[in-house]
Amino acid sequence: MLMLRVNGEDYNVFTEPWKTLVRVLRDDLGLTGVKEGCNTGSCGACTVLIDGKAVKSCLVLASQTKGKEILTIEGLGKNGLHPLQQAFVERFAIQCGFCTPGMILAAKGLLDENPNPTMEDVKLGLSGNLCRCTGYVKIVEAVLVAAEMIRKGA
Amino acid sequence: MVRFELSEPKSLSEACSLLAEYREKAKIIAGGQGLLPLLNHRQIAPNYLVNIKGLPDLEYIVSDGNGHVRIGALTTHRAIEFSPLIKKRYPLLAKMEQVLGCVQTRNWGTIVGNLCAASPTSDPAPVLIALEAIVRVKSVRGERQIPLNEFFTDYLKTALDPDEIVVEIQIPQLPPHTGAAYHKECIRATDSPIASVAVSVTLVEGLGTVGAARIALQAVGPTPLRAREAEEMLIGKKVQHILVDEVAEVAAKKACPISDVYGSAEYKREMVKVAARGALIQAIKRAHVA
């Protein structure tokens, strides 16, 4: 049995040792915001934050996350949209939306470590997340806009 | 996903005992960034996974009394990227980590895990070979050291016995006036390399002559390749007499790339020349200011 702490809540999960974090989050906890795009760690759609750091949940065994704080997209915007979510909407950085949870969490990991990134910093920070729809321009813009909103106290 | 039994040893010696029992039936998992893609897609099928991620006292970057820097087996790529000690003593290592994989991989994956996966496109491997690093290895039978130059034996294979575990990387103190560089030819900044080259050059006689040189080619063979003939062209040579294009040409002759999705073998051989040339020039420049 596995005890996980996700989005500030504790969960007891009966699961097998070979289950990856993405499978446990989706199947056992019903948190389907985290997406399984490739299962090879190439697309980044499964990105979550573990102890504040962006990690690809398809490349993490669930049992290795005991005692760690996991944040999924469902954990953001509980009291109104997070500035990143707001900026993604306003800047049209979302088309089909499949990459969006992973992108936003990767961006949050970036901004938490570097609150004033350059465009190059954002591109490098999101280099693990693929988007087939938008062409990335709006996504990078949205992250820079969100960074400014956060710096101004949003 | 492959089904396996997960062992959670509480100590390094317990982990070694498990490996002595399971041998080829087990794989060690730390960050698992190399292992999990293979397990997810059933390309390997170990019966046991020995989880060492929670073991104490294996996550460190320290300088010892001999001026060596020692990196513990559970040190993440990200820790090396931001380590003040690494930036001071081996800035090339930190630079290499900045373009390795992506942030997510670097947050969870370990540099030792990367070496043990022995991928022919590993970024740390050629850099650590150029820096003359060794790994310290433990088993129930005792301890030994393996120079990284001898660590990679074949495609995805290392010199480790099935019951052995790498506990540490040791990088020796660089001689004065040593410069090192790593040039990686790839499509996106953090991709796997099409071809990459790590070079280390030591200047002697008032910075006028090459005293030592190491050139390691990567992604153009089953393992990292030392371009020894190219190194010999440099040693004893006055810096102003070095013909960089010729050295790069000779280095590229050592490459034996395959044609694949990253490019044709001919293209990769050209890219080795480009990377070797760039890394050599940069290493010499850095040696001048070291």
Boltz contact constraints between the chains, C-beta under 6 A:
constraints:
  - contact:
      token1: [A, 17]
      token2: [B, 6]
      max_distance: 6.0
  - contact:
      token1: [A, 18]
      token2: [B, 1]
      max_distance: 6.0
  - contact:
      token1: [A, 18]
      token2: [B, 3]
      max_distance: 6.0
  - contact:
      token1: [A, 18]
      token2: [B, 4]
      max_distance: 6.0
  - contact:
      token1: [A, 39]
      token2: [B, 40]
      max_distance: 6.0
  - contact:
      token1: [A, 40]
      token2: [B, 37]
      max_distance: 6.0
  - contact:
      token1: [A, 41]
      token2: [B, 37]
      max_distance: 6.0
  - contact:
      token1: [A, 47]
      token2: [B, 104]
      max_distance: 6.0
  - contact:
      token1: [A, 53]
      token2: [B, 107]
      max_distance: 6.0
  - contact:
      token1: [A, 54]
      token2: [B, 103]
      max_distance: 6.0
  - contact:
      token1: [A, 54]
      token2: [B, 104]
      max_distance: 6.0
  - contact:
      token1: [A, 55]
      token2: [B, 104]
      max_distance: 6.0
  - contact:
      token1: [A, 55]
      token2: [B, 107]
      max_distance: 6.0
  - contact:
      token1: [A, 55]
      token2: [B, 108]
      max_distance: 6.0
  - contact:
      token1: [A, 56]
      token2: [B, 104]
      max_distance: 6.0
  - contact:
      token1: [A, 59]
      token2: [B, 33]
      max_distance: 6.0
  - contact:
      token1: [A, 59]
      token2: [B, 36]
      max_distance: 6.0
  - contact:
      token1: [A, 64]
      token2: [B, 53]
      max_distance: 6.0
  - contact:
      token1: [A, 125]
      token2: [B, 103]
      max_distance: 6.0
  - contact:
      token1: [A, 127]
      token2: [B, 102]
      max_distance: 6.0
  - contact:
      token1: [A, 127]
      token2: [B, 190]
      max_distance: 6.0
  - contact:
      token1: [A, 128]
      token2: [B, 102]
      max_distance: 6.0
  - contact:
      token1: [A, 128]
      token2: [B, 103]
      max_distance: 6.0
  - contact:
      token1: [A, 128]
      token2: [B, 104]
      max_distance: 6.0
